[in-house]
Amino acid sequence: MTDLSTLKVPGPTVIPLTEPFWEAAAEGRLVIQRCGACGEAVFYPREICPHCWADALSWEEASGTGWLKTFSTIWKPGHPGWIPAVPYTVGLVELAEGPTMLSHILGETPEVGMKLTLAPTNIGGRVLPCFRPEHGVE
């Protein structure tokens, strides 16, 4: 397997709104927003709640667990920096808190519905919130 930390790939765009998310990721943690008005969990970072339109979102630690909704194995990446890593898998992870996020799926061949756990991974010199099958965790 390719050492993902050595890839020459573009990093995330960090803006003030997303800074708490990326700071937590750099520490190996996953945070999401929760609305103080309606109580719904929210991901991706936003300024107002997409459920009730309140501007009462705050950051909280996520459990780091979820289920694989769907996935795709990438053989021809859109950026040349990813060529050394092919094939790699990305998937939609339904977090235990409710929201769905797109992430890299590491480890064994994925199956829709499998339980996943957070696997912070250095990719191109940045720690990103990837996931792996829960039973594959050491």
C-alpha positions as CSV (number, residue, x, y, z in Angstrom):
1,M,0.0,0.0,0.0
2,T,1.2,3.5,-0.8
3,D,2.2,5.8,2.1
4,L,-0.6,8.3,1.7
5,S,1.4,10.9,3.7
6,T,3.8,11.3,0.7
7,L,1.1,12.1,-1.9
8,K,1.4,15.5,-3.6
9,V,-2.3,16.3,-3.5
10,P,-4.2,19.6,-2.8
11,G,-5.4,20.0,0.7
12,P,-8.7,21.2,2.0
13,T,-9.8,24.8,1.7
14,V,-9.9,26.2,5.2
15,I,-12.1,29.2,5.9
16,P,-13.3,30.6,9.3
17,L,-16.5,28.6,9.1
18,T,-14.7,25.3,8.6
19,E,-11.6,26.0,10.8
20,P,-12.9,24.1,13.9
21,F,-13.5,21.0,11.7
22,W,-10.0,21.0,10.2
23,E,-8.4,21.8,13.6
24,A,-10.1,18.8,15.1
25,A,-9.1,16.6,12.2
26,A,-5.5,17.6,12.6
27,E,-5.8,16.3,16.2
28,G,-7.3,13.1,15.0
29,R,-10.8,14.0,16.1
30,L,-14.1,14.4,14.3
31,V,-16.4,17.3,15.2
32,I,-19.8,18.2,13.7
33,Q,-22.3,21.0,14.4
34,R,-25.5,20.7,16.4
35,C,-28.4,23.1,16.3
36,G,-29.2,24.6,19.7
37,A,-32.8,25.4,18.5
38,C,-34.0,22.1,17.0
39,G,-31.3,19.7,18.3
40,E,-30.4,18.3,14.8
41,A,-26.8,17.3,14.0
42,V,-25.4,19.0,10.9
43,F,-22.6,18.2,8.5
44,Y,-21.1,19.9,6.3
45,P,-20.3,23.1,8.3
46,R,-22.9,25.8,7.8
47,E,-23.8,29.2,9.2
48,I,-27.5,28.3,9.7
49,C,-29.3,25.1,10.5
50,P,-30.7,23.4,7.3
51,H,-33.5,21.9,9.4
52,C,-35.0,25.0,11.1
53,W,-33.0,27.9,9.7
54,A,-31.8,29.0,13.2
55,D,-28.3,30.5,13.6
56,A,-27.7,28.5,16.7
57,L,-25.1,26.0,15.5
58,S,-22.3,24.9,17.8
59,W,-19.5,22.3,17.5
60,E,-19.5,19.0,19.3
61,E,-17.4,15.9,19.3
62,A,-18.8,13.2,17.1
63,S,-18.6,9.5,18.1
64,G,-16.5,8.6,15.0
65,T,-18.7,5.7,14.1
66,G,-21.1,5.2,11.3
67,W,-22.3,2.9,8.4
68,L,-21.3,2.8,4.8
69,K,-24.2,3.9,2.6
70,T,-22.4,3.6,-0.8
71,F,-18.9,3.6,-2.2
72,S,-16.8,3.8,-5.3
73,T,-13.4,2.4,-6.0
74,I,-11.3,4.9,-7.8
75,W,-9.0,3.7,-10.6
76,K,-8.5,6.9,-12.6
77,P,-8.2,9.8,-10.2
78,G,-9.1,13.4,-11.2
79,H,-5.8,14.7,-9.9
80,P,-2.4,13.3,-10.9
81,G,-1.2,13.4,-7.3
82,W,-3.6,10.5,-6.4
83,I,-2.1,8.1,-9.1
84,P,0.3,6.3,-6.7
85,A,-2.7,5.5,-4.4
86,V,-5.0,3.8,-6.9
87,P,-7.1,1.9,-6.4
88,Y,-8.6,3.7,-3.4
89,T,-12.1,3.8,-2.1
90,V,-14.3,6.7,-1.2
91,G,-17.8,6.4,0.3
92,L,-20.7,8.0,1.9
93,V,-20.6,7.4,5.7
94,E,-23.8,7.9,7.6
95,L,-22.5,9.1,11.0
96,A,-24.1,7.7,14.2
97,E,-25.3,11.2,14.9
98,G,-27.3,11.3,11.6
99,P,-25.5,13.4,9.0
100,T,-23.7,11.8,6.0
101,M,-20.2,12.7,5.0
102,L,-18.0,11.7,2.1
103,S,-14.7,10.1,3.2
104,H,-11.9,7.7,2.2
105,I,-12.7,4.1,3.2
106,L,-9.5,2.3,4.3
107,G,-8.7,-1.4,4.7
108,E,-10.6,-4.3,3.4
109,T,-13.1,-4.4,0.5
110,P,-16.1,-2.4,1.7
111,E,-19.6,-3.6,1.8
112,V,-22.7,-1.4,1.9
113,G,-24.1,-1.3,5.5
114,M,-20.8,-2.3,7.2
115,K,-20.1,-0.5,10.4
116,L,-17.2,2.0,10.2
117,T,-15.0,3.8,12.7
118,L,-12.9,6.9,12.4
119,A,-9.4,6.4,11.2
120,P,-7.5,9.7,11.1
121,T,-5.0,9.5,8.3
122,N,-2.1,11.6,7.1
123,I,-2.8,12.3,3.5
124,G,-0.3,14.6,1.7
125,G,0.9,16.0,5.0
126,R,-2.6,16.7,6.5
127,V,-4.6,14.5,8.8
128,L,-8.0,13.8,7.3
129,P,-11.0,12.0,8.8
130,C,-11.0,8.7,7.0
131,F,-12.9,5.6,8.1
132,R,-12.2,1.9,8.2
133,P,-14.4,-1.2,9.0
134,E,-15.0,-1.4,12.7
135,H,-13.9,-5.0,13.0
136,G,-10.7,-4.1,11.3
137,V,-9.6,-1.8,14.1
138,E,-6.7,-3.0,16.2
